[in-house]
Amino acid sequence: MFARVRSMGLLGIDGFPIEVEADISQGLPGFDVVGLPGAAVRESRDRVRSSMKNCGFTYPVSRITVNLAPADVRKEGSVYDLPLLLALLKASGQLEMPLDDAAFVGELSLDGEVRPIRGVLPMVLAARDAGLRRVFVPAGNAAEGAVVDGIDVIAISSVSALMGHLSGANVLSPAKPEDFPNLLVSNGEIADFSDVCGQAAARRALEVAAAGAHNILLIGPPGSGKSMLARRLPSILPDMTQAEALEATKIHSIAGMLPGGAGLLKSRPFRSPHHGVSAAGLTGGGTVPKPGEASLSHHGVLFLDELPEFSRVAMESLRQPLEDACVTISRVSASLTYPCSLMLVAAMNPCPCGYFGHPTRNCKCSPAAQQTYLSRISGPLLDRIDLHIEVPPVEYEQLSSKKASESSAAILERVNAARAVQLERFKGTSVTSNAHIPAGMLRQVCNMTDAASAMLRDVFDRMGLSARAYDRLLKVARTIADLAQSEIIETPHLAEAVQYRSLDRKYWRR
């Protein structure tokens, strides 16, 4: 006999429909799975066999052939255990209820428990777009599915619970967001900018970076507060839109990084990999391509502390993602594209000993050692960083002052106001921040006064800016104008943007 059950698969960050076809025929007993199954899919035969027996069903001792359609797309993971079991039950006549309007996903234990899987959110979204009415997911993934409107998401903990629902003996209610008190995932307790003493220039630069999602480089001696400042950046990042939250959550769902009972990222991601990370760890990779730190930072922050200590290959692997806001990973098995619209925040010392340019401590490095250290950061990568800011050592008077610094809440209010201007400006487009203004739109949105235009021409000739640096300078000036609630870029706005592009002349052109 033949039976078909619907399921869902993953291709990059998107789900797609899968049909699990089972045929039971006469012949020598065997169990073959075709349709480009991965190792975990082939192993599902043994899990399904044991689950059927331990749940009280009769395992068909016949010739069993299972096809996963479409057959030209590789299938990975344990997601197909549950639909495979249901297809065998239908083909063997042990399950007669119609299942055409539903999709099933889940891994099985040997006793019939349904275990959580990765990527439930994009699968549920794809099931809804395919016109299905219901999708059955593991109870551990119910929160992910509950955030999707327009489809019933039914959480099941075991095969027995599923059979009770299908038979009508114990009908399960669809999962709703209010059923999960920990539905929203945050970054936990975030430190406040009020803890930072001094560093007014760096605080202002981070405010500009947060308002326009610009990349920023902090350079200064050890102990000046570079990491402290960067780790407080999440406290002033603007709120994510619903679309941004869904996109970011899909990537974390695929990576299996959503905690149990969680369904949607509330805060923008903040990723801080160690400098020993590989290029594949940063941009993604593997036999079956998986998202890397850049994609996990989508709509958030990728913080690279001690930037020169990262390998040259790892740093250079970020050049294309920073420009295109996506990573394409090509392997023999697949070629997948993961989004990575992120803010790069980097911190570094000015030399190996860290004290070049320090007002009170002498640098022990030779000029050659200083240049070798700085040359680890290539010109093309530096050109992709919008703001270069020096973080000087904090003076005693600032550290001992009892005057409270401005809080993150006050800064966030200005950042949200500037981002609201940008969202209104780019309504109807895919752009959400000034850092990602496409070249064709740049002249339209970066109107400036005649005086500012004359200044820009002089700066371009005097500083020898590249075309990319010119564009990024305009984008930063546009953000500074938005913070000032000005529709036109004026001379002070442009002058502030220019000073954020001048630090590389001090260190990299000595």
Buried (B, 14 or more C-beta within 10 A) or exposed (E): EEBBBBBBBBEBBBBBBBBBBBBBEEEEEEBEBEBBBBEBBEBBBEBBBBBBBBBEBEBBEBBBBBBBBBEEBBBBBBBBBBBBBBBBBBBBEBBEEEBEEBBBBBBBBEEBBBBBBBBBBBBBBBBBBBEBEBBBBBBBBBBBBBBBEEBBBBBBBBBBBBBBBBEEEEEBEBBEBEBBEEBBBEBEEBBBBBEBBBBEBBBBBBBBBBBBBBBBBBBBBEEBBBBBBBBBBBBBBBBBEEEBBBBBBBBBBBBEBBEEBBBBBBBBBBBBBEBEBBBBBBBBBEEBBBBBBBBBBBBBBBBBBBBBBBBBEBBBBBBBBBEEBBBBBEEEBBEBBBBBBBBBBBBBBBBBBBBBBBEEBEBEBEEEBBBBBBEBBEEEBBBBBBBBBBBBBBEEEBEEEEEEBBBBEEBBEBBBBBBEBBEEBBEEEEBBBBBBBEEEBBEEBBEBBEEBBEBBEEBBEEBEBEEEBBBBBBBBBBBBBBBBEBEEBBBBBBBBBBEBBEBBEEBBEE
